[in-house]
């Protein structure tokens, strides 16, 4: 069973409960007890305590004396801790519902957790309940950005979430996407206090195992209203990505004499799902493409890349919906005037990687050089069946990573994979939280030119 609860909770990491680990009992029953039910999650007595309220059946006192049932809690379903005993009402009937409380302490502030519970009788345990997804946050009124009483002069700020912002051609909130996707939030007004925004957008991943983990990465501002989250490495595959927004009623700075306040609807959770983790690695030195799915090398293809003066770009490129079963490539599109360089060739199974014209495609005219030497005008030449496999088996967000091409790094503006090629230390300059400064670098094109003056690519 899975669910989610809004947690108005506290700070810190690790879990500490009111008792220790459950000891094994020599005379333990082999019959598993019934599991508990998680009722609610709420702040505890201090800012560092999160209380989980649970319900379970009133046990038989006679059996409890010799073979007691304990209730256990976990934030990873691996380490388990004992909860307080059930608060059994006087004269309660055996099997009737009763409630107990599990205080969780030392949790990290502003982090999303998966909360699990189970019942145990000696060495016999029930099925696991959870995860119930919950995010910690400071108590109301303890942060200046979230006053209990809002300024009278205020403007409400709304936002739009785009799960697949990097021109993938799909709605990433409705379909599974590859691990090269970049989610974006666009605000209705320019944001002066970018630190508050980044602090209150918490990113986590629910892995295939059900475990919830924080995602290492950083928000980067593209302009004064748009912010993109980029993981330090690609997203985990086969996972549910959660972005918990706690920006409702948060003060986001000032616009003239008015305070900018996050709309109540900005207390929400944005989600999208990744498919299997497909990364194709193209090596210009070996003239091979190795395709990895969830870490396993499933395909190896011979390729030919861009020749001298037409080198294929290095770095990350990301697949989108821009695919054509057949495409005519013409020399005139490159401005070639030498009669010996004129061509008009039909390629099959064309998968576009950049707006400058780099494709993965079949090249029957180039079969003699595949895996041997580079001879294209920037595209990745392949055998027809190999190009067809890429065309059919890849989805928007899948990654194609190039090395050793002798070309420059793919520019930030050049296609769905562009932003992945900004050096990490430069990406952090786009993050107010990482810099500790509201002034961020919003110029993603600095020093890399633009699409209008870029050299095109072709077969």
Helices and strands as residue ranges (DSSP letters): E 3-4, E 37-43, E 49-57, H 61-66, E 70-74, E 81-82, E 97-105, E 112-121, E 124-125, E 129-135, G 144-146, E 154-157, E 159-162, E 184-187, H 194-199, E 201-206, E 212-214, E 217-221, E 226-231, E 240-246, E 251-255, E 258-262, G 264-266, E 267-273, E 278-283, E 288-293, E 296-302, E 315-318, E 323-330, G 331-334, G 339-341, E 344-352, E 359-362, G 364-369, E 380-382, H 384-393, E 399-403, G 418-421, H 424-427, G 428-430, H 432-435, G 451-453
